[in-house]
Amino acid sequence: MQVSLAQDFAMGADPVLMAQACGIEPDDKQAEFLRSTAPRALLCCSRQWGKSFCAALAALHVAVYQAPSLIVVVSPSLQQSTELYKKISELLAKLPGAPKTMLESLTRMTLENGSRIISLPGTEKTIRGYSGAQMVIVDEASRVDDALIAGVMPMLATVKNGRFVALSTPAGKRGFFYEKWTEGGEGWERISVPASMCKRISPEFLEEQRRTLGTLMFEQEYFCMFHDSGDSAFSTALIELALRDDFDVFKPL
C-alpha cells in the first residue's frame, strides 16, 4: 500500500500517526513517549504496558525518517534482544510505504534507505566496535551490568541528536537504572506507568498476581517500586543511616 507525500510527511513529523498506520493506537503515556525528543529517556513501567512496542515504534520511526541511521538494541540476553528486534521487523511489515529490506537475518537488517538495525546480547565484550548510532535501546535495563552501559553510551558520541532509551521494571535498589531513576539528574526524561494506569490489565488479574508473587515482587513487577534485593545483608535505608555525618556530637556533662 502506498501513501501520499502528505501522509508520509505527517508520519515523519508525528510518530503517533506512524503507529496508527501500523494498526496500533497508543494510549496517552505511550503517545507522550513517542512524541518526546528527549535525548535520554527512562521507561519504568508495569509488565504488559507495552514498553517494548513503544521502543520498537520509536526505533522504526528513526530508521524510516532519519535515514541513514544505525539503531542498536541491547538486552541481557540475545533472545531478549531478538524479541525486540522482531517487533521492529513486524511493525516495518505493517507500515504502508515503508522502505524495503535489502538484507535481513535473525539479528540485523539493512533497509534500502541505508538505515541499519542491529540486536546484540548484553555483554560488554559483544557491543564494542559499533559507533555512530542514532538510537541505542537497552531493554530490561535494570538487569544489565553497569559495564554494558559504559560500553554502549559512546556509540552516541559523534551523532547529533542521538537518543538513548532504557526500559525496564525495577530490579532492586542498585545499578545504573535505579541510580538514574532516583538521582533526579537533569537531561533524563522519566516515564512511569503502574499497572493501575493500564486499562488493558484487569483488577482481578492484578489481585491474582499479588497473591501469587507476594507483595514485594508484585509491587516491583506491576507498580514500578524499587525494593532492596533479597540477597542484600543490609537495607538501603540502614546503609544510608550509617553513612550520615550530620548527627549531633555527644558532649559529656
Secondary structure, DSSP 8 states (H G I E B T S, - for coil): ----HHHHHHHHH-HHHHHHHTT----HHHHHHHH---SEEEEEE-TTS-HHHHHHHHHHHHHHHS-S-EEEEEESSHHHHHHHHHHHHHHHHHSTT---EEEE-SSEEEETTS-EEEEEES-HHHHTT----SEEEEETGGGS-HHHHHHHGGGGTTSTT-EEEEEE---SS-HHHHHHHHH--TT-EEEEE-GGG-TTS-HHHHHHHHHHH-HHHHHHHHH------TT-SS-HHHHHHHT---S------
